Amino acid sequence: MSTTPAPDWITLREASERLKISEKSTRRWIADGRLRAVRIGPRMIRVDAASIAALGQPLTAS
């Protein structure tokens, strides 16, 4: 039995809205490896919501 929670998969549109970027940019970020996503069928893409949260990096004072 696994203790790792199942990923929360969201649509490409939902991911774009959360990131406040275009769907084209979201697709680009997936291709670059910035976001984790899976293809379900020939046209359906789902993005791991946790990968969006992982994008945020705290800024440090320099």
C-alpha positions in Angstrom: 0.0 0.0 0.0 1.4 3.4 -1.0 1.3 6.4 1.2 2.0 8.8 -1.6 -1.2 10.8 -2.5 -2.5 10.5 -6.0 -1.7 13.5 -8.3 -4.5 16.1 -8.7 -4.8 16.3 -12.5 -6.3 19.5 -14.0 -7.0 20.6 -17.5 -4.7 22.6 -19.6 -7.1 25.6 -19.4 -7.3 25.4 -15.6 -3.5 25.3 -15.4 -3.3 28.3 -17.7 -5.8 30.2 -15.6 -4.0 29.4 -12.3 -0.7 30.5 -13.8 -2.2 33.5 -15.5 -0.5 32.6 -18.8 -1.8 31.5 -22.2 -2.5 27.9 -23.1 0.2 28.2 -25.7 2.7 29.2 -22.9 1.4 26.3 -20.7 2.1 23.9 -23.6 5.6 25.3 -24.0 6.3 24.9 -20.2 5.2 21.3 -20.4 7.5 20.7 -23.4 10.4 22.4 -21.5 9.8 20.1 -18.5 8.7 23.0 -16.1 5.3 21.4 -15.7 4.4 17.7 -15.3 1.6 16.5 -17.6 0.2 13.4 -19.2 -1.6 12.8 -22.4 -4.9 10.9 -22.1 -6.0 9.9 -25.5 -5.0 11.7 -28.8 -6.1 15.2 -27.6 -6.6 15.3 -23.9 -3.8 16.7 -21.7 -3.9 16.8 -17.9 -1.4 18.8 -15.8 -0.3 17.8 -12.3 -1.5 20.6 -10.0 1.4 20.0 -7.6 3.9 20.9 -10.4 2.2 24.3 -10.6 2.7 24.8 -6.8 6.3 23.6 -7.2 7.1 26.5 -9.6 7.0 29.1 -6.9 10.5 29.9 -5.5 10.9 32.3 -2.7 12.9 35.4 -3.6 16.0 36.1 -1.6 17.4 39.6 -0.9 20.7 40.2 -2.5 
